[in-house]
Amino acid sequence: GPPGPSTSIKEKLASLSGSGETVVLFLLVLGGLFLGWFTPTEAGAVGVAGAILIASVRRRLNWQQFLAAVKESVKISAMIILMLIGAMIFARFVALSRLAFELATLISGLPLPPLAIMVAILLSYIILGCVMDTLAMIVITVPIYLPIVLALGFDPIWFGVIVVVAMEIAMITPPIGVNVWIISGMLKHIPMETIFKGVLIFLIADITLMILLVAFPSIALTLPNLM
């Protein structure tokens, strides 16, 4: 969409004065994840419950607004579920056709240096992510790729991190971009072309992140090594 109105530094600093509860909620969600208090799904529920509580205490959420928000959430969830059902059906077709298996087998047999094989694996995830659901990709390809990755001497945690980044790239890559279609369903007044242009900067950022993770594996392993 169009850019919002610009604000001065003074206005931005003044707006932080009422964000104390939001910061506490943010730290609670991330801290709970890091300390193992709850799973990512539970963290999302804690975040939603905390946001509702904060809005209620500030008297910015009444019963009618709450019901309207629930109704909109149900509509969006139903849309996402229907899209995922379609993606899973197509992923099943791809799995039965052995396309993903044949691609993984082809890449694993390439006479290339270890780093080149890893790059080929990541590219295959991006390609498959344009036509398959992430769960289907993991179930089909990881049993094939993981032994190869371990045999090449790569860290399995690092491999898991960059696979997630590769699938994130696939989810916003044209022409499919499942996440872009979901946003388009939520914001029907914005053309699909505009949304793809908007995610371009995030696509570039994800690609840059993947390059950094491949070049400097310690970036992905710092936090796991602290736990």
trRosetta pair geometry for C-beta under 8 A, 3 or more apart (Angstrom, degrees):
i j d omega theta_ij theta_ji phi_ij phi_ji
1 187 7.7 -108 -49 -174 112 145
1 190 5.8 -83 -68 -99 82 128
1 194 7.3 73 -64 153 38 134
1 198 7.9 27 7 -85 51 143
7 11 4.3 -113 -178 86 107 132
7 12 5.6 128 113 -55 120 84
7 15 8.0 18 158 -20 158 136
8 11 4.8 98 55 7 77 101
8 12 7.1 -139 98 -4 43 87
9 12 5.6 -56 -149 37 34 113
9 13 6.3 32 155 -17 67 105
10 13 5.9 -56 -148 37 29 108
10 14 6.3 30 153 -20 64 108
11 14 5.6 -53 -144 37 32 113
11 15 6.4 36 155 -26 64 104
12 15 5.8 -53 -152 28 31 113
12 16 7.3 37 149 -27 59 99
13 16 5.8 -49 -163 18 39 116
14 17 6.1 -29 -173 -5 47 115
15 18 7.3 -65 -175 37 46 93
15 19 7.2 49 139 -32 70 117
16 19 5.2 -64 -153 25 50 123
19 22 4.7 -54 -166 44 76 119
19 23 5.8 82 133 -28 88 96
20 23 5.8 -57 -151 33 31 110
20 24 6.5 30 153 -18 65 105
21 24 5.6 -53 -150 36 34 113
21 25 6.4 35 152 -19 66 105
21 54 4.8 152 134 -125 137 121
21 57 7.8 -176 -117 68 166 136
22 25 5.7 -53 -149 37 33 112
22 26 6.3 37 151 -22 65 105
22 54 6.9 103 -70 -170 66 168
23 26 5.5 -52 -148 35 32 115
23 27 6.4 29 155 -15 65 105
24 27 5.9 -56 -147 39 30 108
24 28 6.2 34 152 -24 64 107
25 28 5.5 -53 -146 34 31 115
25 29 6.5 29 157 -18 65 104
25 47 6.6 103 166 -131 108 65
25 50 4.2 154 -129 139 118 143
25 51 6.8 112 -178 -64 163 65
25 54 6.7 -72 -44 -39 142 139
26 29 6.1 -57 -151 35 28 107
26 30 6.4 10 160 -2 64 111
27 30 6.2 -61 -139 49 29 100
27 31 5.3 28 163 -19 68 119
28 31 5.9 -55 -129 44 20 108
28 32 5.9 24 164 -22 60 111
28 46 6.8 -129 126 147 111 128
28 50 6.8 151 70 -84 141 160
29 32 6.0 -57 -147 34 21 110
29 33 6.7 21 154 -17 58 106
29 43 5.0 98 -160 -172 84 99
29 46 5.9 171 -99 92 81 114
29 47 4.8 31 -92 -73 140 100
29 50 7.7 -125 -52 24 103 148
30 33 5.7 -54 -152 35 33 112
30 34 6.2 28 155 -16 68 108
31 34 5.7 -57 -143 39 32 108
31 35 5.9 14 163 -5 68 114
31 37 7.8 29 118 9 72 129
32 35 6.1 -62 -134 48 26 99
32 37 3.9 -77 -152 56 83 122
32 38 5.1 6 156 28 120 95
32 42 8.0 -110 138 108 131 103
32 43 5.9 169 88 -105 117 96
32 46 6.7 20 49 59 165 169
33 36 7.8 30 175 -68 26 29
33 37 7.7 -57 -45 43 22 83
33 38 7.2 -52 -80 71 54 72
33 40 6.6 47 -119 -88 117 63
33 43 5.2 8 -66 -83 101 152
38 42 3.5 -115 176 100 118 130
38 43 5.4 158 96 -57 111 69
38 46 6.5 130 60 -24 161 134
39 42 4.7 93 49 12 73 103
39 43 6.9 -126 99 -10 37 88
40 43 5.3 -51 -145 32 32 117
40 44 6.7 37 155 -22 63 99
41 44 5.8 -50 -157 29 33 112
41 45 6.8 31 147 -15 63 103
42 45 5.5 -52 -151 36 39 112
42 46 6.3 42 150 -21 68 102
43 46 5.5 -50 -147 35 34 113
43 47 6.4 38 152 -21 64 104
44 47 5.6 -53 -150 34 32 114
44 48 6.5 30 154 -17 65 104
45 48 5.8 -53 -147 36 33 109
45 49 6.2 30 156 -16 66 108
46 49 5.8 -56 -144 40 29 109
46 50 6.1 29 157 -19 65 110
47 50 5.8 -58 -146 39 27 110
47 51 6.2 27 157 -20 64 107
48 51 5.8 -55 -147 35 29 110
48 52 6.4 28 155 -17 64 105
49 52 5.9 -55 -149 36 30 110
49 53 6.3 31 153 -20 64 108
50 53 5.6 -55 -147 37 32 113
50 54 6.3 31 156 -19 67 105
51 54 5.8 -52 -145 36 30 110
51 55 6.3 28 157 -16 64 108
52 55 5.9 -58 -146 40 29 109
52 56 6.2 29 155 -20 65 109
52 61 6.8 -120 -151 101 63 169
52 66 7.5 67 -141 -120 110 109
53 56 5.8 -57 -147 36 28 110
53 57 6.3 26 157 -18 65 107
54 57 5.9 -55 -146 37 29 109
54 58 6.3 17 158 -7 64 112
55 58 6.0 -64 -145 47 28 104
55 60 4.8 -94 -160 74 78 97
55 61 3.8 60 134 -18 115 125
56 59 7.4 29 180 -77 34 34
56 60 8.0 -98 -65 48 18 64
56 61 5.3 -61 -74 63 59 111
58 61 8.0 69 66 4 85 84
61 65 5.3 -131 -149 87 62 128
61 66 5.9 78 170 -63 104 90
62 65 5.1 94 53 13 69 103
62 66 7.0 -127 102 -8 35 92
63 66 5.6 -55 -148 35 32 114
63 67 6.4 29 157 -16 66 105
64 67 5.9 -55 -148 37 31 108
64 68 6.3 31 153 -19 64 107
65 68 5.6 -54 -146 38 32 113
65 69 6.3 34 154 -21 66 105
66 69 5.7 -55 -150 35 30 111
66 70 6.4 30 152 -18 64 105
67 70 5.6 -51 -146 36 34 112
67 71 6.3 37 153 -21 65 104
68 71 5.7 -52 -148 35 31 113
68 72 6.4 29 154 -16 64 106
69 72 5.8 -56 -147 39 31 109
69 73 6.2 34 152 -22 65 107
70 73 5.6 -55 -147 36 31 113
70 74 6.4 33 154 -21 65 103
71 74 5.8 -53 -151 32 30 111
71 75 6.6 29 152 -18 63 105
72 75 5.7 -53 -150 35 35 112
72 76 6.3 30 154 -15 67 106
73 76 5.9 -56 -145 40 31 107
73 77 6.0 31 156 -20 66 109
74 77 5.7 -55 -142 39 28 111
74 78 6.2 31 157 -21 64 106
75 78 5.9 -55 -149 35 27 111
75 79 6.5 28 153 -19 62 106
76 79 5.7 -54 -151 35 33 113
76 80 6.4 30 153 -18 66 106
76 185 7.5 136 -132 113 71 108
76 186 5.8 30 -118 -97 114 100
77 80 5.7 -55 -147 38 32 109
77 81 6.2 32 155 -20 66 107
78 81 5.7 -54 -144 37 30 111
78 82 6.4 30 157 -19 64 106
79 82 6.0 -57 -151 36 28 109
79 83 6.5 27 153 -17 63 107
79 182 7.3 135 117 -136 108 71
79 185 4.9 170 164 154 146 147
79 186 7.8 177 75 -63 152 69
80 83 5.7 -57 -151 37 32 111
80 84 6.2 30 153 -18 67 107
80 182 5.7 36 -102 -127 91 117
80 185 7.9 -178 -64 73 63 147
81 84 5.7 -55 -146 39 31 110
81 85 6.4 38 152 -25 65 102
82 85 5.6 -47 -148 30 33 115
82 86 6.7 33 153 -15 62 102
83 86 5.8 -55 -155 37 33 111
83 87 6.3 33 149 -19 66 106
83 178 6.8 139 152 -160 125 97
83 181 6.4 161 -138 110 145 124
83 182 6.6 -142 50 -81 166 85
83 185 7.6 -131 -47 -25 137 155
84 87 5.3 -51 -143 39 36 113
84 88 6.1 38 155 -22 67 104
84 133 6.6 74 -153 -113 78 130
85 88 5.8 -54 -146 36 29 110
85 89 6.5 32 153 -21 63 103
86 89 5.7 -52 -149 32 32 112
86 90 6.5 26 155 -12 65 105
87 90 5.8 -58 -149 41 32 107
87 91 6.0 35 151 -23 67 108
87 132 7.3 104 179 -170 93 27
87 133 4.4 112 134 -65 115 97
87 178 6.4 21 -87 -112 145 137
88 91 5.3 -50 -141 37 33 115
88 92 6.4 41 153 -25 63 100
88 133 5.5 0 -80 -16 63 150
88 136 6.9 164 -126 -49 63 125
89 92 5.7 -50 -155 29 30 114
89 93 6.8 32 147 -19 61 101
90 93 5.4 -49 -154 32 39 115
90 94 6.5 39 148 -18 68 101
90 131 6.6 -115 141 174 125 79
90 132 7.3 -142 107 -100 94 51
91 94 5.5 -50 -148 36 36 112
91 95 6.2 39 151 -22 66 104
91 131 7.8 151 -87 131 65 69
91 132 4.5 93 -111 -144 96 79
91 133 4.7 -65 -47 17 152 93
91 136 3.6 -151 178 -42 139 175
91 137 7.9 -93 -139 -40 123 64
92 95 5.6 -52 -146 36 32 113
92 96 6.3 29 155 -16 65 106
92 136 7.6 -115 -56 -118 49 137
93 96 5.9 -56 -147 38 29 108
93 97 6.3 25 154 -16 64 110
94 97 5.8 -60 -148 41 30 109
94 99 5.0 -71 -165 44 81 122
94 100 5.9 69 144 -25 107 102
94 128 7.8 134 161 -149 152 91
94 131 6.3 129 -73 123 146 112
94 132 5.6 -93 56 -85 158 108
94 136 7.4 93 67 147 117 140
95 98 7.5 32 174 -74 35 35
95 99 8.0 -79 -74 36 19 81
95 100 6.5 -23 -98 27 58 122
95 101 7.9 77 -149 -23 58 102
95 136 6.5 -116 -53 -166 120 113
95 140 5.9 -139 -112 -89 98 133
98 101 4.6 -56 -161 49 76 118
98 102 5.4 79 136 -28 90 100
99 102 6.0 -59 -146 37 25 107
99 103 6.3 23 156 -17 63 109
100 103 5.7 -56 -147 37 30 111
100 104 6.2 29 156 -18 66 107
100 128 5.7 67 -111 -124 101 135
100 132 6.9 45 -73 -64 131 162
100 136 7.9 -173 -35 142 165 95
100 137 7.1 -154 -137 -121 143 60
100 140 4.5 44 110 133 143 145
100 141 6.0 -98 170 -63 113 94
101 104 5.8 -57 -147 38 29 109
101 105 6.2 27 155 -18 65 109
101 140 6.5 -105 -62 -178 75 105
101 144 7.1 159 -136 -57 65 152
102 105 5.7 -54 -144 39 30 111
102 106 6.2 36 155 -24 64 106
103 106 5.7 -53 -148 33 29 113
103 107 6.5 24 157 -15 64 106
103 124 5.5 155 147 -146 119 121
103 127 7.7 -143 -164 87 155 130
103 128 7.1 180 78 -66 156 113
104 107 6.0 -57 -148 38 30 107
104 108 6.2 28 156 -19 66 110
104 124 6.8 134 -85 153 61 157
104 140 7.5 -174 -20 136 144 89
104 141 5.1 -176 -87 -129 137 83
104 144 4.2 76 147 102 138 152
104 145 6.2 -99 -151 -54 114 88
105 108 5.8 -57 -143 38 29 110
105 109 6.4 16 161 -11 63 113
105 144 6.9 -86 -65 -159 62 140
106 109 6.3 -73 -154 41 25 102
106 110 7.2 45 149 -49 61 92
107 110 5.8 -32 -160 -9 39 117
107 117 6.9 123 165 -156 87 77
107 120 4.7 177 -146 132 111 119
107 121 5.9 139 146 -79 145 62
107 124 5.6 -83 -44 -43 155 146
108 117 7.6 65 -120 -161 38 120
108 144 6.4 -117 -43 161 145 100
108 145 7.1 -144 -78 -102 110 56
108 148 5.0 -124 -131 -83 103 152
110 116 7.7 -113 117 118 130 105
110 117 6.1 173 69 -103 111 88
110 120 6.3 48 27 40 157 175
112 116 3.9 -108 162 94 123 125
112 117 5.1 158 80 -56 109 78
112 120 7.0 110 53 -13 158 136
113 116 4.7 89 57 9 79 107
113 117 7.1 -145 93 -8 39 87
114 117 5.7 -58 -150 35 31 111
114 118 6.5 31 154 -20 66 105
114 152 4.2 142 -135 -166 113 118
114 153 6.9 -22 -140 42 161 98
114 154 7.3 172 173 -43 120 103
115 118 5.5 -52 -151 34 35 114
115 119 6.5 37 151 -20 65 102
115 214 7.5 103 -153 178 96 110
116 119 5.6 -49 -149 34 35 113
116 120 6.5 37 150 -19 64 104
117 120 5.6 -54 -150 36 34 113
117 121 6.4 39 150 -23 65 102
117 148 7.2 -122 153 156 135 122
117 152 6.6 -154 72 -91 135 154
118 121 5.5 -49 -149 32 34 114
118 122 6.5 33 153 -17 65 103
118 149 7.4 84 -102 -116 93 89
118 152 7.3 -165 -55 111 100 160
118 154 6.7 122 -93 -68 131 155
118 214 6.9 155 122 -134 128 112
119 122 5.8 -54 -150 36 33 110
119 123 6.4 33 152 -19 65 106
119 214 7.4 59 -82 -144 81 156
120 123 5.7 -53 -147 37 32 112
120 124 6.4 37 152 -24 64 103
121 124 5.7 -54 -153 31 31 113
121 125 6.8 32 150 -20 63 101
121 145 5.6 109 -144 -138 129 129
121 148 7.8 175 -81 93 138 131
121 149 7.6 41 -84 -74 178 102
122 125 5.7 -50 -154 30 36 112
122 126 6.7 35 149 -18 65 102
122 162 6.4 -57 -100 147 119 111
122 163 7.6 -134 -108 -97 74 53
122 166 4.8 -148 -155 -95 80 138
122 210 6.8 134 -170 -174 145 132
122 214 7.7 -68 -34 -75 159 131
123 126 5.6 -53 -151 35 37 112
123 127 6.4 35 152 -18 68 105
124 127 5.7 -53 -146 38 34 111
124 128 6.1 28 157 -14 68 109
124 141 7.4 165 119 -133 120 145
125 128 5.9 -56 -139 43 29 106
125 129 5.9 36 157 -28 64 110
125 137 6.4 90 -139 179 79 139
125 141 7.2 -172 -90 96 84 168
125 163 6.1 -164 -107 -146 163 73
125 166 4.0 63 94 129 134 133
125 167 5.9 -77 167 -64 115 70
125 170 6.5 -118 139 -36 72 136
126 129 5.7 -53 -145 32 26 116
126 130 7.3 35 153 -29 56 96
126 166 5.5 -101 -56 -173 79 91
126 169 5.5 -33 -113 98 104 117
126 170 4.8 -170 -141 -74 47 93
126 173 6.5 67 -172 -14 95 164
127 130 6.2 -52 -168 16 34 112
127 170 7.7 -69 16 -113 14 117
128 131 6.6 -84 -163 52 41 86
128 132 4.9 -21 166 26 84 128
128 137 5.3 130 119 -112 127 112
128 141 7.2 165 47 -45 171 142
128 170 7.2 -25 76 -132 57 156
129 132 6.4 -74 -104 59 27 82
129 134 6.9 24 -123 -88 96 72
129 137 6.3 -10 -79 -63 72 157
129 166 7.2 179 -24 137 144 78
129 167 5.2 173 -101 -135 136 60
129 169 7.3 105 75 81 156 68
129 170 2.1 44 99 149 141 159
129 171 6.3 -75 170 -47 121 57
129 173 7.2 86 96 32 110 121
130 170 5.7 -115 -47 -162 59 93
130 173 6.0 -72 -87 85 99 111
130 175 7.4 65 -165 48 119 61
130 176 4.5 138 -169 24 71 129
130 177 7.7 -12 -127 -40 75 48
131 176 6.5 -167 -72 -56 50 161
132 136 4.9 -120 179 84 107 122
132 137 5.2 126 108 -58 128 90
133 136 4.5 88 63 7 87 107
133 137 7.1 -153 93 -9 45 85
133 178 7.9 71 -107 -70 62 167
134 137 5.6 -54 -151 33 34 114
134 138 6.5 33 154 -19 67 104
134 167 4.9 80 -122 -176 107 139
134 170 8.0 151 -88 75 86 124
134 171 7.3 -17 -58 -68 115 115
135 138 5.8 -54 -150 35 33 111
135 139 6.3 29 156 -17 67 108
136 139 5.9 -56 -144 39 30 109
136 140 6.1 17 163 -10 66 114
137 140 6.3 -68 -144 43 24 102
137 141 5.6 -16 177 12 66 121
137 167 6.5 172 74 -105 151 118
138 141 6.9 -71 -124 49 16 87
138 142 5.2 11 -171 -20 61 125
138 163 7.7 103 -102 148 86 134
139 142 7.2 -22 -92 27 9 104
139 143 7.9 4 176 -8 41 107
140 143 7.8 -95 167 31 19 98
140 144 7.7 -12 145 2 57 117
141 144 5.7 -71 -159 44 45 107
141 145 5.4 22 158 -10 85 118
142 145 5.9 -63 -127 48 30 99
142 146 5.3 34 177 -32 71 111
142 163 7.6 56 -91 -157 98 167
143 146 6.6 -37 -119 25 19 110
143 147 7.9 16 175 -8 47 101
144 147 7.6 -77 -179 33 24 97
144 148 7.3 8 145 -6 60 117
145 148 5.6 -70 -159 42 42 113
145 149 5.9 41 152 -25 79 108
145 159 7.8 178 131 -180 111 132
146 149 5.5 -53 -143 35 33 113
146 150 6.3 30 159 -16 66 105
146 156 6.7 38 -152 -127 100 104
146 159 7.1 138 -116 116 71 153
147 150 5.8 -55 -145 40 32 110
147 151 6.1 34 155 -21 66 108
148 151 5.7 -56 -147 37 30 112
148 152 6.4 26 155 -17 64 108
149 152 5.9 -60 -151 38 29 109
149 154 4.7 -69 -179 61 85 120
149 156 6.8 115 109 -100 124 64
149 159 4.8 53 179 -100 157 153
150 153 7.8 61 178 -62 33 17
150 154 7.1 -93 -83 58 28 71
150 156 6.4 2 -80 -68 95 99
154 158 6.3 -117 173 77 93 119
154 159 5.6 96 125 -59 122 108
154 217 7.9 -162 -151 -109 84 148
155 158 4.0 78 74 9 105 111
155 159 6.7 -171 91 -12 54 83
155 217 6.4 128 25 175 124 137
155 221 6.3 11 110 -85 167 131
156 159 5.4 -51 -147 35 36 116
156 160 6.4 40 154 -22 66 101
157 160 5.7 -52 -152 33 33 113
157 161 6.6 34 151 -20 64 103
157 220 6.9 172 125 135 89 105
157 221 6.2 106 93 -105 123 83
157 224 5.2 -21 178 -26 159 178
158 161 5.8 -53 -151 33 33 112
158 162 6.5 19 159 -9 67 107
158 213 7.3 166 -165 174 89 99
158 217 4.7 -5 -130 -155 148 107
158 220 4.8 117 -121 86 71 135
158 221 5.9 -33 -70 -56 98 103
159 162 6.3 -62 -146 42 29 100
159 163 6.2 33 155 -23 65 109
160 163 5.7 -56 -146 34 29 113
160 164 6.6 31 155 -20 63 103
161 164 5.9 -56 -157 32 31 111
161 165 6.6 27 149 -15 65 105
161 213 6.4 -146 114 -157 114 142
161 220 4.1 175 69 -151 164 131
162 165 5.3 -48 -146 37 41 114
162 166 6.2 47 151 -23 67 101
162 210 6.1 97 -148 -139 92 82
162 213 5.1 175 -89 118 101 137
162 214 6.6 85 -121 -66 148 79
162 220 7.0 -70 -43 -74 82 160
163 166 5.5 -51 -147 35 33 114
163 167 6.4 30 154 -16 65 104
164 167 5.9 -56 -149 38 31 108
164 168 6.4 37 150 -23 64 103
165 168 5.5 -51 -150 32 34 116
165 169 6.6 38 150 -21 64 100
165 206 6.1 172 -172 -168 89 91
165 209 5.9 -140 -146 107 138 114
165 210 5.0 172 126 -83 133 91
165 213 6.6 153 12 16 161 156
166 169 5.7 -50 -154 32 34 113
166 170 6.6 35 148 -20 64 103
166 210 6.6 90 -72 -115 70 137
167 170 5.3 -48 -147 34 39 115
167 171 6.4 45 152 -27 66 102
168 171 5.7 -52 -151 28 32 114
168 172 7.2 0 160 5 62 104
168 206 5.7 -147 106 -138 111 140
169 172 6.8 -82 -158 48 30 88
169 173 5.9 40 152 -45 70 115
169 203 6.6 91 -141 -144 78 75
169 206 4.8 178 -82 124 87 134
169 207 6.4 90 -115 -69 133 72
169 210 7.0 -25 -41 -35 139 142
170 173 5.5 -53 -136 18 32 121
171 177 6.5 68 153 -149 38 53
171 178 5.3 -60 -147 49 76 93
171 179 4.4 59 153 -11 104 113
172 177 5.0 37 -151 -140 28 103
172 179 5.3 -39 -75 60 79 120
172 180 5.7 109 -136 -43 65 100
172 199 4.8 -135 -174 162 125 142
172 202 6.5 -33 126 97 168 114
172 203 5.6 -144 107 -79 116 95
172 206 7.6 130 49 8 126 153
173 176 7.2 27 84 54 73 80
173 177 5.7 -170 59 -76 31 87
173 203 6.7 117 -89 -128 68 125
174 177 5.8 -20 -79 -24 40 123
174 180 7.9 -14 -79 30 65 164
174 196 5.7 43 -68 -142 114 134
176 181 7.7 -48 171 -27 58 124
177 180 3.6 16 133 18 122 122
177 181 6.5 144 99 -20 75 82
177 196 7.0 150 34 -104 171 93
177 199 7.5 140 -157 77 139 157
178 181 5.7 -55 -154 33 35 112
178 182 6.6 37 149 -21 66 102
179 182 5.5 -50 -152 32 37 115
179 183 6.6 37 151 -17 67 101
179 199 7.9 136 99 -119 110 155
180 183 5.7 -51 -150 37 35 110
180 184 6.3 39 149 -22 65 105
180 192 7.2 81 150 -156 110 85
180 195 5.4 137 -160 127 94 121
180 196 6.0 39 -151 -82 150 71
180 199 6.1 -105 -91 1 106 155
181 184 5.4 -51 -146 36 33 116
181 185 6.5 37 152 -22 64 102
182 185 5.7 -53 -153 32 32 112
182 186 6.7 26 150 -15 64 105
183 186 5.7 -58 -151 38 35 109
183 187 6.1 -11 164 21 73 108
183 195 5.5 159 101 -151 123 137
184 187 6.6 -73 -130 62 26 77
184 188 7.3 69 166 -99 61 47
184 190 7.2 -124 -122 81 63 89
184 192 5.3 8 -110 -98 141 81
184 195 5.6 -118 -73 3 87 164
185 188 7.0 5 -157 -71 27 84
187 190 4.5 6 133 21 115 115
187 195 7.4 148 72 -83 123 121
190 194 5.2 -112 178 80 92 131
190 195 5.9 103 124 -55 117 94
191 194 4.7 98 64 2 83 103
191 195 7.3 -151 99 -5 47 84
192 195 5.7 -56 -152 35 37 111
192 196 6.4 36 153 -18 69 104
193 196 5.8 -54 -149 37 32 110
193 197 6.4 34 152 -19 65 105
194 197 5.6 -54 -150 36 32 112
194 198 6.4 35 150 -23 64 106
195 198 5.4 -53 -150 34 34 115
195 199 6.5 22 157 -12 67 105
196 199 6.1 -59 -144 40 31 102
196 200 6.9 58 150 -51 60 89
197 200 5.6 -29 -160 -11 36 121
198 201 7.7 -53 175 19 39 97
199 202 5.0 -57 -163 45 65 114
199 203 5.9 74 137 -30 82 98
200 203 5.4 -52 -149 33 34 115
200 204 6.5 34 153 -18 65 102
201 204 5.7 -50 -151 36 33 112
201 205 6.4 36 148 -21 64 105
202 205 5.3 -50 -145 36 36 115
202 206 6.3 38 154 -20 66 102
203 206 5.8 -52 -147 35 30 109
203 207 6.5 29 154 -17 63 106
204 207 5.8 -55 -148 38 31 111
204 208 6.3 33 152 -19 65 107
205 208 5.6 -54 -148 37 31 113
205 209 6.3 35 151 -22 64 105
206 209 5.5 -50 -147 34 33 114
206 210 6.5 35 153 -21 64 102
207 210 5.7 -51 -150 33 33 112
207 211 6.6 35 151 -19 64 103
208 211 5.7 -53 -151 34 33 112
208 212 6.4 31 152 -17 66 106
209 212 5.7 -57 -149 38 32 110
209 213 6.2 31 154 -20 67 107
210 213 5.7 -54 -145 37 32 111
210 214 6.4 29 157 -16 65 105
211 214 6.0 -58 -149 38 29 108
211 215 6.1 20 156 -12 65 113
212 215 5.8 -60 -140 44 29 106
212 216 5.8 -29 176 36 69 104
212 219 6.1 28 137 1 101 167
213 216 7.0 -74 -122 66 19 66
213 217 6.8 53 178 -107 60 46
213 219 5.7 -111 -104 71 63 122
213 220 5.3 58 -144 -40 104 118
214 217 7.6 5 -146 -69 19 75
216 219 5.0 74 106 -19 101 106
217 220 6.0 -58 -168 39 57 104
217 221 6.0 33 144 -8 83 119
218 221 5.5 -73 -137 52 39 102
218 222 6.0 63 162 -56 74 87
219 222 6.6 -31 -152 -9 22 112
220 224 7.8 11 142 6 65 117
221 224 5.5 -65 -152 51 54 109
221 225 5.5 55 152 -28 83 110
222 225 6.1 -66 -154 35 23 110
222 226 6.8 19 153 -20 61 108
223 226 5.7 -58 -152 31 35 112
223 227 6.8 31 155 -23 67 106
224 227 5.8 -59 -151 29 37 111
